[in-house]
Amino acid sequence: MLILTGQGNPGDRYAKNRHNAGFLLIDSLHDRFRFSPWRAKFESQIAEGTIGRHKVLLVKPQTFYNETGRALSKILQFYKLPAHDVTVFYDEIDLAPGRLRVKRGGGHSGNNGVRSMMAHLGEDFRRVRIGIGHPGDKSMVMPHVLSDFTKADLDWFEPMKTAIADSLGFLLDGDDERFQTEVLRLAPAPKHDPKQAARRNGDD
C-alpha cells in the first residue's frame, strides 16, 4: 500500500486557504479515482482505493498542519509501512505560483508540517511541493498562507490538480522526474517573476 497525504488544517475556516493546498489536492484525487468514503481513524480522515495497479490510502491528518507527523506515525505503525511509501503534497512559498517540485529526503526548509513528519517518520518520504508564491515580506507570510486562494490562484491551481491526477501513475511507479515534467507540461505555471512582489512591496 502507498500513502498519499496532504498538509492542511481541519475545519471550514481553513478549507480554502493556500495552506490547505495539500488537502484540496487529496480531495480532488478522492473524487477522481472514486475512493471509499472518508472515515475518521488515526487522528485523520482516511479513504482506501486503487489507482492503476497500486493500492492507495489517502490521508488528511486532523491534528492541524504543524502536527501531521503524529497522525502519520500511527498509520505507518498500524499498516507496518516504511516512510518510503509516503508522499506528502503541500504548499511552498519559495516556489512561484503554479510551479511544482518533487523530491525525496532533505530538510524541512522551515515548513513546520514537514518538520513534524521528519521528527516522527525520518526523512525518507517523498515531498510534492506546490508553489503558492511569497508575499514579498516575511511578516506577511502567515496572512498569505492562511488566506483563501484567489480567483487568479484558481486559474492555475485547478488545472494543476487535473494534471496531477492525469500524471499520478508515474509518481506511484516511482518515476518522480517524469511525473514532475508531465504535470508542468499539462498545466504550465503562469508567467511570473517571484521577485516582482518583493520589489513592489519595497516601493510602497
HELIX and SHEET records of a PDB file:
HELIX    1   1 ASP A   12  TYR A   14  5                                   3    
HELIX    2   2 ARG A   18  ASN A   20  5                                   3    
HELIX    3   3 ALA A   21  ARG A   32  1                                  12    
HELIX    4   4 TYR A   65  GLU A   67  5                                   3    
HELIX    5   5 THR A   68  TYR A   79  1                                  12    
HELIX    6   6 ALA A   83  ASP A   85  5                                   3    
HELIX    7   7 ASN A  112  LEU A  121  1                                  10    
HELIX    8   8 LYS A  138  MET A  140  5                                   3    
HELIX    9   9 VAL A  141  VAL A  145  1                                   5    
HELIX   10  10 LYS A  151  LEU A  172  1                                  22    
HELIX   11  11 ASP A  176  LEU A  186  1                                  11    
HELIX   12  12 GLN A  196  ASP A  203  1                                   8    
SHEET    1   A 7 ARG A  39  LYS A  41  0                                        
SHEET    2   A 7 SER A  44  ILE A  51 -1                                        
SHEET    3   A 7 HIS A  54  PRO A  61 -1                                        
SHEET    4   A 7 LEU A   2  GLY A   6  1                                        
SHEET    5   A 7 VAL A  86  GLU A  92  1                                        
SHEET    6   A 7 ARG A 126  GLY A 131  1                                        
SHEET    7   A 7 LEU A 100  ARG A 104 -1                                        
END                                                                             
